[in-house]
Amino acid sequence: MSTTLLGSALPRRLASIPIAALFGLTLAISPMSTPTADAAVTAVVGMRALHVAASELGVPYRYGGTTPRTGFDCSSLTQYSYARVGKRLPRTAQQQYNATIHLSRGAARPGDLVFFYSGHSIYHAGVYAGNGYMYAAPHTGAHVMKERIWSSQVYYSRVR
């Protein structure tokens, strides 16, 4: 027995179409009405993450550090900033790049992520602040800072 819509409410031809088929047709016609699991964060969420990163200015760089108390490395700063606004990111810069939506430089907005690469490897990450700047935990001996994006070998991405 197939599931159909009420025959009395529809013309005879449509009454024999399964509900699932009509639902699929609805999704094809109006995809915006369906939830999107891989949707990018809104600009507001990105800005909130940016403000979290900015609030950590001065925290010392520490390889493997993951909190303001223990210090941050580059990817833990991006991970922490997004965790504070309810979004989960993987731990390493490469994993974060793989888990995000890749953008052109022109599409990047404050709060997106910046990834530095060499060859096929991602080796550094930061939170894009706009106008060629980012917040990052740059290297041993440094602190979280706002700095100019210093390389042309960068990718931009948006958190899902």
C-alpha positions as CSV (number, residue, x, y, z in Angstrom):
1,M,0.0,0.0,0.0
2,S,1.5,3.3,-1.0
3,T,1.1,6.5,1.0
4,T,-0.7,9.1,-1.0
5,L,-2.3,12.4,-0.4
6,L,-6.0,12.4,0.0
7,G,-7.5,11.7,-3.4
8,S,-10.6,13.8,-2.8
9,A,-8.5,16.9,-2.4
10,L,-6.3,16.5,-5.5
11,P,-6.9,15.8,-9.1
12,R,-6.8,12.0,-9.9
13,R,-3.3,12.1,-11.4
14,L,-1.7,13.8,-8.3
15,A,-3.5,11.6,-5.8
16,S,-1.4,8.6,-6.8
17,I,2.0,10.4,-6.2
18,P,3.6,9.3,-3.0
19,I,4.0,12.1,-0.4
20,A,7.8,11.6,-0.4
21,A,8.0,12.4,-4.1
22,L,6.0,15.6,-3.5
23,F,8.3,16.5,-0.6
24,G,11.3,16.0,-2.9
25,L,9.7,18.2,-5.5
26,T,9.1,20.9,-2.9
27,L,12.8,20.8,-1.9
28,A,13.9,21.0,-5.5
29,I,11.7,24.0,-6.1
30,S,12.5,25.8,-2.9
31,P,15.9,24.6,-1.4
32,M,16.0,27.6,0.9
33,S,13.2,26.1,3.0
34,T,15.4,23.1,4.0
35,P,17.9,23.2,6.8
36,T,21.5,23.1,5.7
37,A,23.9,21.2,7.8
38,D,27.0,22.8,6.2
39,A,25.8,26.4,6.3
40,A,28.4,29.0,7.1
41,V,28.2,31.0,10.2
42,T,26.6,34.4,10.0
43,A,28.6,37.6,10.0
44,V,27.4,38.3,13.5
45,V,28.8,35.0,14.8
46,G,32.1,35.7,12.9
47,M,32.3,39.1,14.5
48,R,31.7,37.6,18.0
49,A,34.6,35.1,17.4
50,L,36.8,38.0,16.2
51,H,36.0,39.9,19.5
52,V,36.9,36.8,21.5
53,A,40.3,36.6,19.7
54,A,40.9,40.3,20.2
55,S,40.2,39.9,23.9
56,E,43.1,37.5,24.2
57,L,45.7,40.1,23.1
58,G,48.8,39.6,25.2
59,V,48.3,36.0,26.1
60,P,51.7,34.2,25.5
61,Y,52.2,31.8,22.7
62,R,52.6,28.3,23.9
63,Y,52.9,25.3,21.5
64,G,50.0,23.0,22.5
65,G,48.5,25.5,24.8
66,T,44.7,25.8,24.6
67,T,43.5,28.4,27.1
68,P,44.3,32.0,28.2
69,R,45.8,30.6,31.4
70,T,48.1,28.1,29.6
71,G,48.7,30.2,26.5
72,F,47.7,29.6,22.9
73,D,49.3,28.3,19.7
74,C,47.8,29.5,16.4
75,S,45.1,26.9,15.9
76,S,44.1,26.8,19.6
77,L,43.4,30.5,19.4
78,T,41.1,30.0,16.4
79,Q,39.5,27.0,18.1
80,Y,39.0,28.8,21.4
81,S,37.5,31.9,19.7
82,Y,34.9,29.9,17.9
83,A,34.2,27.6,20.9
84,R,33.3,30.7,22.9
85,V,30.5,31.5,20.4
86,G,29.3,27.9,20.2
87,K,31.1,26.5,17.2
88,R,33.3,23.5,17.2
89,L,36.6,23.4,15.2
90,P,39.1,20.6,15.1
91,R,42.5,21.1,16.8
92,T,45.1,21.7,14.2
93,A,45.4,24.3,11.5
94,Q,45.2,21.7,8.7
95,Q,42.2,20.0,10.2
96,Q,40.5,23.4,10.6
97,Y,41.1,24.3,7.0
98,N,39.7,20.9,5.9
99,A,36.6,21.5,8.0
100,T,35.7,25.0,6.8
101,I,34.2,26.5,3.7
102,H,36.9,27.9,1.4
103,L,36.6,31.5,0.2
104,S,38.3,33.9,-2.2
105,R,40.2,36.7,-0.6
106,G,37.5,39.1,-1.9
107,A,34.7,37.2,-0.1
108,A,36.5,37.1,3.2
109,R,34.9,39.1,6.0
110,P,36.1,39.8,9.6
111,G,35.8,36.7,11.7
112,D,36.7,34.3,8.9
113,L,39.9,32.3,9.3
114,V,43.2,32.9,7.5
115,F,45.4,29.9,6.8
116,F,49.0,30.1,5.6
117,Y,50.4,27.3,3.4
118,S,53.5,26.0,1.9
119,G,53.2,23.4,-0.8
120,H,50.1,21.3,0.1
121,S,50.5,21.9,3.9
122,I,48.7,24.4,6.1
123,Y,51.1,25.5,8.8
124,H,49.5,28.6,10.5
125,A,46.1,30.1,11.3
126,G,44.5,33.3,12.5
127,V,41.2,35.1,12.8
128,Y,40.7,37.6,10.0
129,A,40.2,41.2,11.3
130,G,39.7,42.8,7.9
131,N,41.8,45.2,5.8
132,G,44.7,42.8,5.6
133,Y,45.0,42.1,9.4
134,M,44.4,39.1,11.6
135,Y,44.6,38.1,15.3
136,A,47.0,35.3,15.8
137,A,49.3,33.5,18.2
138,P,52.4,33.8,16.0
139,H,55.4,31.9,17.4
140,T,57.4,31.0,20.5
141,G,58.4,34.1,22.5
142,A,55.5,36.2,21.1
143,H,52.0,36.9,22.4
144,V,48.5,36.9,20.8
145,M,48.6,40.0,18.6
146,K,46.9,41.8,15.8
147,E,49.2,41.7,12.9
148,R,49.3,42.4,9.1
149,I,48.9,39.3,6.9
150,W,52.5,39.0,5.9
151,S,52.3,36.5,3.1
152,S,50.5,36.1,-0.2
153,Q,50.3,32.3,0.4
154,V,47.1,32.4,2.4
155,Y,43.7,30.8,2.1
156,Y,40.5,32.2,3.6
157,S,37.7,30.1,5.0
158,R,34.5,30.4,6.9
159,V,33.5,28.2,9.8
160,R,30.4,26.0,9.3
